[in-house]
Amino acid sequence: MTTSEAAKLLERFRAGEVSQAEVLRAFQGAPLVDLGFAQVDTHRDLRNGFPEVIFGSGKTPAQVAAIAKTVLTRNHRVLITRVNEAQAKLVKRKFKAATHHETARCVFIEKKPLPKRPGIVAIVSAGTSDLAVAEEAAVTAEAMGNNIQRIYDVGVAGLHRLLNRVDDLRKANVLVVVAGMEGALPSVVAGLVSRPVIAVPTSIGYGANFGGLAALLGMLTSCGSGVTVVNIDNGFGAGYAASQINSLAAG
C-alpha cells in the first residue's frame, strides 16, 4: 500500500464508504514477506514514499526476479539497480513492463505511472566516462516521479561547456553532480547556483585517483557552499536523495 492509497482508504472510511474492519485488515497485513533468501519489506512505500529498491549485485537472476515479483504484488513499481545481462534478460522475460536502462545498469518496472512532481532535478556529469553513474542517478530520480534535466560532459577541463549551461543549472531545485579524476566539478557548480548540490565521486581516473578516493576527498573538502557528498559511484543514493529534496520543494 502506498501513502496515497492509505490516505484514500482513510478518507473513504471517514465518508462511511468502508467499514472499520476493512481498514484494519488493510493495515494489519504483514510488513514483510520471507522468501528464505530475502526478507522483502512490503511497507517501504508507506513509510518512505517509494518501494524497496533491489540491489542486483551478488544476487542470482532467479533471486532478483522473485524479489521483484514480491514487491510488485503490493506496489505499482520496482527499481532494480546494478543488474547484469543475465538478470536483466530474465526480468524482461517475466515482466513485460520492464525497461532495461543499459547505461545505468538498472531495470525499472512500472504498472501505473507516477504523476510528475513540479520542479527539476539536474544530473550533471563531468565526462562521458561518468555516464554509468550519472544515468543511475537519473533513472532513480525519474522513477521516483521527478522531471530530469541531463547536462553531460561539462567538466572543468573545458569550463566554457559548463558556463554555456548556467541557465539550465539555475532552473533546477537540486543538482546531482558526478565527476571522477580530481572531482572539482561540484565545487564549481555550487558557486554558480543557489540550490543544494549532491556530489558523486566516480572511480574514473588514472593511478593516483585511487579508484575514486581522490575525487571523494576533493568533494568532501570542497570550498563550495551547499555541497553534500555520497559514496564513490553511488548514483542511486544521489538520485534518491535528490528526489526527496525535490519533493520538499514541490510540497
C-alpha positions as CSV (number, residue, x, y, z in Angstrom):
1,M,0.0,0.0,0.0
2,T,1.3,3.4,-0.9
3,T,0.9,6.6,1.2
4,S,-1.6,8.0,-1.2
5,E,-3.6,4.7,-1.2
6,A,-3.6,4.7,2.6
7,A,-4.8,8.3,2.7
8,K,-7.6,7.5,0.2
9,L,-8.7,4.5,2.3
10,L,-8.9,6.6,5.4
11,E,-10.9,9.2,3.5
12,R,-13.3,6.5,2.4
13,F,-13.7,5.3,6.0
14,R,-14.4,8.9,7.1
15,A,-17.1,9.1,4.4
16,G,-18.6,5.9,5.6
17,E,-17.8,4.0,2.4
18,V,-15.8,1.2,4.0
19,S,-16.0,-0.4,7.4
20,Q,-13.5,-0.2,10.3
21,A,-12.9,-3.9,9.9
22,E,-11.9,-3.4,6.2
23,V,-9.5,-0.6,7.2
24,L,-7.9,-2.7,9.9
25,R,-7.4,-5.6,7.5
26,A,-5.7,-3.4,5.1
27,F,-3.2,-2.1,7.7
28,Q,-2.7,-5.4,9.5
29,G,-1.0,-7.1,6.6
30,A,2.5,-8.3,7.5
31,P,5.1,-5.7,6.7
32,L,7.4,-8.2,5.1
33,V,7.5,-11.4,3.1
34,D,10.0,-14.1,3.9
35,L,11.4,-15.7,0.7
36,G,14.1,-17.6,2.6
37,F,17.0,-15.8,0.9
38,A,15.4,-12.4,1.4
39,Q,13.1,-10.5,3.8
40,V,11.1,-8.3,1.4
41,D,9.9,-5.0,3.0
42,T,6.4,-4.5,1.8
43,H,5.7,-1.3,3.7
44,R,8.7,0.7,2.4
45,D,6.5,2.7,0.1
46,L,4.1,3.5,3.0
47,R,7.0,4.7,5.2
48,N,9.4,6.3,2.7
49,G,7.2,7.1,-0.3
50,F,8.9,4.6,-2.7
51,P,9.0,0.7,-2.7
52,E,12.1,-1.2,-1.6
53,V,14.8,-1.0,-4.3
54,I,16.6,-4.2,-5.3
55,F,20.4,-4.1,-5.4
56,G,21.2,-6.6,-8.1
57,S,24.9,-7.2,-7.5
58,G,25.6,-10.5,-5.8
59,K,22.1,-11.9,-6.4
60,T,21.2,-14.6,-8.9
61,P,18.8,-13.8,-11.7
62,A,16.1,-16.0,-10.1
63,Q,16.5,-14.2,-6.8
64,V,16.2,-10.8,-8.4
65,A,13.0,-11.9,-10.3
66,A,11.5,-13.4,-7.2
67,I,12.1,-10.3,-5.1
68,A,10.7,-8.1,-7.9
69,K,7.5,-10.3,-8.1
70,T,7.0,-9.9,-4.4
71,V,7.4,-6.2,-4.4
72,L,5.0,-5.9,-7.3
73,T,2.3,-7.8,-5.5
74,R,2.0,-4.9,-3.1
75,N,3.2,-1.9,-5.2
76,H,2.9,-0.4,-8.7
77,R,6.6,-0.3,-9.4
78,V,10.0,-1.6,-8.6
79,L,13.5,-0.4,-9.4
80,I,16.4,-2.8,-9.7
81,T,20.0,-1.4,-9.7
82,R,23.4,-2.8,-10.7
83,V,21.9,-5.5,-12.9
84,N,24.0,-7.8,-15.1
85,E,22.8,-9.0,-18.5
86,A,21.5,-12.4,-17.2
87,Q,19.4,-10.7,-14.5
88,A,18.0,-8.1,-17.0
89,K,17.2,-10.8,-19.5
90,L,15.2,-12.9,-17.0
91,V,13.4,-9.9,-15.5
92,K,12.4,-8.7,-19.0
93,R,11.1,-12.1,-19.9
94,K,9.0,-12.4,-16.8
95,F,7.7,-8.8,-16.7
96,K,6.5,-7.3,-19.9
97,A,6.5,-3.8,-18.5
98,A,10.2,-4.0,-17.6
99,T,12.6,-1.4,-19.1
100,H,16.3,-2.1,-19.1
101,H,18.4,1.0,-18.9
102,E,21.7,-0.5,-20.0
103,T,24.0,2.5,-19.4
104,A,22.5,3.0,-15.9
105,R,22.7,-0.8,-15.2
106,C,19.1,-0.6,-14.0
107,V,15.7,-2.2,-14.7
108,F,12.5,-0.4,-13.9
109,I,9.1,-2.0,-13.9
110,E,6.0,0.2,-13.6
111,K,2.4,-0.9,-13.7
112,K,1.0,2.6,-13.0
113,P,2.9,5.7,-13.8
114,L,3.6,8.2,-11.0
115,P,2.5,11.7,-11.7
116,K,5.4,14.0,-12.2
117,R,6.0,16.4,-9.3
118,P,6.9,20.1,-10.1
119,G,10.5,21.1,-10.2
120,I,13.6,19.8,-12.0
121,V,16.4,17.5,-10.8
122,A,19.5,18.3,-12.8
123,I,22.0,15.5,-13.4
124,V,25.4,16.9,-14.3
125,S,28.4,14.8,-15.4
126,A,32.0,15.9,-15.9
127,G,32.8,13.4,-18.6
128,T,31.3,10.7,-20.9
129,S,33.2,8.1,-18.8
130,D,31.0,9.1,-15.8
131,L,27.7,8.3,-17.6
132,A,27.0,5.0,-16.0
133,V,26.9,6.6,-12.5
134,A,25.1,9.7,-13.8
135,E,22.5,7.6,-15.6
136,E,21.9,5.6,-12.4
137,A,21.1,8.8,-10.6
138,A,18.9,10.0,-13.5
139,V,16.9,6.8,-13.8
140,T,16.5,6.6,-10.0
141,A,15.2,10.2,-9.7
142,E,13.0,9.7,-12.8
143,A,11.5,6.5,-11.5
144,M,10.5,8.4,-8.3
145,G,8.4,10.9,-10.2
146,N,10.8,13.7,-11.0
147,N,11.5,15.7,-14.1
148,I,15.1,15.3,-15.1
149,Q,17.5,17.6,-16.9
150,R,20.6,15.9,-18.1
151,I,23.7,18.1,-18.5
152,Y,26.5,15.9,-19.6
153,D,30.2,16.2,-20.5
154,V,30.7,19.6,-18.9
155,G,33.9,19.0,-16.9
156,V,36.2,21.7,-15.7
157,A,38.9,21.0,-18.4
158,G,36.6,22.8,-20.8
159,L,34.9,25.3,-18.4
160,H,33.1,27.1,-21.3
161,R,30.9,24.0,-21.8
162,L,29.6,24.3,-18.2
163,L,29.1,28.1,-18.5
164,N,27.1,27.6,-21.6
165,R,24.5,25.7,-19.5
166,V,24.3,28.0,-16.5
167,D,20.6,28.9,-17.2
168,D,19.7,25.2,-17.2
169,L,21.7,24.7,-13.9
170,R,19.8,27.5,-12.2
171,K,16.3,26.2,-13.2
172,A,16.8,23.0,-11.1
173,N,15.6,22.6,-7.5
174,V,18.5,20.3,-6.7
175,L,21.6,19.2,-8.7
176,V,23.4,15.9,-8.7
177,V,27.0,16.5,-9.9
178,V,29.0,13.5,-11.0
179,A,32.8,13.6,-11.5
180,G,35.9,11.4,-11.4
181,M,39.5,12.4,-11.8
182,E,40.2,15.2,-9.2
183,G,36.4,15.7,-8.6
184,A,36.4,19.5,-9.0
185,L,33.1,20.0,-10.8
186,P,30.7,20.1,-7.8
187,S,32.6,23.0,-6.3
188,V,32.4,25.0,-9.5
189,V,28.7,24.2,-9.9
190,A,28.0,25.1,-6.3
191,G,29.5,28.6,-6.9
192,L,27.0,29.1,-9.8
193,V,23.7,28.1,-8.2
194,S,21.7,28.8,-5.0
195,R,20.4,25.2,-4.8
196,P,21.6,22.0,-3.0
197,V,24.4,20.2,-4.8
198,I,24.8,16.4,-4.3
199,A,28.3,15.4,-5.3
200,V,29.0,11.9,-6.6
201,P,32.7,10.9,-6.9
202,T,33.3,8.2,-9.5
203,S,36.1,5.6,-9.8
204,I,37.1,7.1,-13.2
205,G,40.7,8.3,-13.4
206,Y,44.4,7.4,-13.5
207,G,46.5,5.8,-10.8
208,A,46.6,8.5,-8.1
209,N,42.8,8.7,-8.4
210,F,42.9,5.6,-6.2
211,G,39.6,4.2,-7.6
212,G,37.7,7.4,-6.8
213,L,39.2,8.2,-3.4
214,A,40.9,11.3,-4.8
215,A,37.6,12.6,-6.1
216,L,35.8,11.7,-2.9
217,L,38.3,13.6,-0.7
218,G,38.3,16.6,-3.0
219,M,34.5,16.8,-2.8
220,L,34.5,16.3,1.0
221,T,36.9,19.2,1.3
222,S,35.0,21.4,-1.2
223,C,35.0,25.2,-0.7
224,G,31.6,25.4,-2.4
225,S,28.7,26.0,-0.1
226,G,25.8,23.7,-0.1
227,V,27.7,20.6,-1.3
228,T,26.9,17.2,0.2
229,V,28.7,14.1,-0.9
230,V,27.7,10.4,-1.3
231,N,29.8,7.4,-1.7
232,I,32.0,6.6,-4.7
233,D,29.9,5.6,-7.7
234,N,26.7,5.8,-5.7
235,G,24.5,7.3,-8.4
236,F,21.4,5.6,-6.9
237,G,21.9,7.2,-3.5
238,A,22.4,10.6,-5.0
239,G,19.3,10.3,-7.2
240,Y,17.2,9.1,-4.3
241,A,18.3,12.0,-2.1
242,A,17.7,14.5,-4.9
243,S,14.1,13.1,-5.2
244,Q,13.5,13.6,-1.5
245,I,14.8,17.2,-1.7
246,N,12.7,18.0,-4.7
247,S,9.6,16.6,-3.0
248,L,10.1,19.1,-0.2
249,A,10.4,21.9,-2.7
250,A,7.3,20.7,-4.5
251,G,5.3,20.3,-1.3
